[in-house]
């Protein structure tokens, strides 16, 4: 008997500004500054390396927060050394939408590598999403792979 999921399983990629998505996911005439707002209508999270989010202004981060739905989350790579007071301020600006990843091997994040085995991925999702929210993140930003993962989540009841 299938056990219904206890937690939400969120799908996204590293970053949202993938040029290869233009005309495939993003309409060709969509201005680049509208991509995040469009991205968050299809995906529930985005992973941002420290080098990306730590250099953004508070105004830009506030705009990101406003441009995304309430359910959307920013998974943020932690600083490689001690966090700065600027980092704390940036996290505060993003508020509840910011999730500081523990590390690259954070158990709440499942990395979708190119050529991932969907059967193994389904098993991982079913095991890990029973105990906590899970984030599936495409390493390469391969849009067809993300579509496959979305279909898998729908089949599994997420």
VEXMI-993933 format. One record per residue (C-alpha): x, y, z; residue in three letters. Coordinates in steps of 0.25 Angstrom, whole numbers, plus 5000, padded with zeros to 4 digits. Layout:
<rs>
XYZALA
...
</rs>
This chain:
<rs>
500050005000UNK
500550144996UNK
500850235008UNK
500450375005UNK
501650475006UNK
501750545020UNK
502650665015UNK
502650755002UNK
503750714992UNK
504250844985UNK
504850854971UNK
505850954966UNK
507250974960UNK
508551044963UNK
508151184958UNK
506951224950UNK
507751304939UNK
508051194929UNK
508151244914UNK
507851104909UNK
506451124915UNK
506151244906UNK
505051194896UNK
504951064903UNK
504451104917UNK
504551254917UNK
503851324905UNK
504851384896UNK
504351524898UNK
504351514913UNK
505251624919UNK
506451564928UNK
505951634940UNK
504651564940UNK
505251424939UNK
505151404954UNK
503751434955UNK
503451344943UNK
504351234949UNK
503651234962UNK
502251204955UNK
502851064951UNK
503851034962UNK
503851044977UNK
505351074980UNK
506651114975UNK
508051084980UNK
508951204980UNK
510451194982UNK
511051284993UNK
511751364982UNK
510451404976UNK
509551434988UNK
510651504997UNK
510951614987UNK
509551654984UNK
508951784990UNK
507851785001UNK
506951854990UNK
507251744980UNK
506951634991UNK
505651704995UNK
505251704981UNK
505451554979UNK
504651534992UNK
503551614986UNK
503651554972UNK
503351414978UNK
502151334983UNK
502051314998UNK
502451164996UNK
503751194989UNK
505051174996UNK
506451214993UNK
507451104997UNK
508751185000UNK
510151125001UNK
510751165014UNK
512051245015UNK
513351165014UNK
513851235026UNK
513151315037UNK
511951385033UNK
511951535033UNK
510951635038UNK
510651665024UNK
510251525022UNK
509351525034UNK
508651655028UNK
508451585014UNK
507851465021UNK
506851555029UNK
506451635016UNK
506051495010UNK
505351455023UNK
504651325023UNK
504951305009UNK
506451285012UNK
506951145016UNK
508451145019UNK
508851005014UNK
509750935024UNK
510750895014UNK
510850835000UNK
510450705005UNK
509250755013UNK
508350635014UNK
507050725011UNK
507650744997UNK
507650634986UNK
508550674975UNK
508050644961UNK
509250604953UNK
509150584938UNK
508750444935UNK
508150424949UNK
507450284951UNK
505950314952UNK
505650184960UNK
506750224970UNK
506250364971UNK
504850314974UNK
505350224985UNK
506250344991UNK
505050434990UNK
504150334997UNK
505150305008UNK
505550455011UNK
504250525009UNK
503650445020UNK
504450515031UNK
504650665026UNK
504450755014UNK
505250715002UNK
505950804991UNK
506250744978UNK
507250834971UNK
507750814957UNK
509250834956UNK
509350864941UNK
508050934939UNK
507650824929UNK
506150864927UNK
505750734921UNK
506250664933UNK
505550764942UNK
504250724934UNK
504550574937UNK
504750604951UNK
503450684952UNK
502650564946UNK
503250474956UNK
502850564967UNK
501450564962UNK
501450414960UNK
501950394975UNK
500850494980UNK
501650614983UNK
</rs>
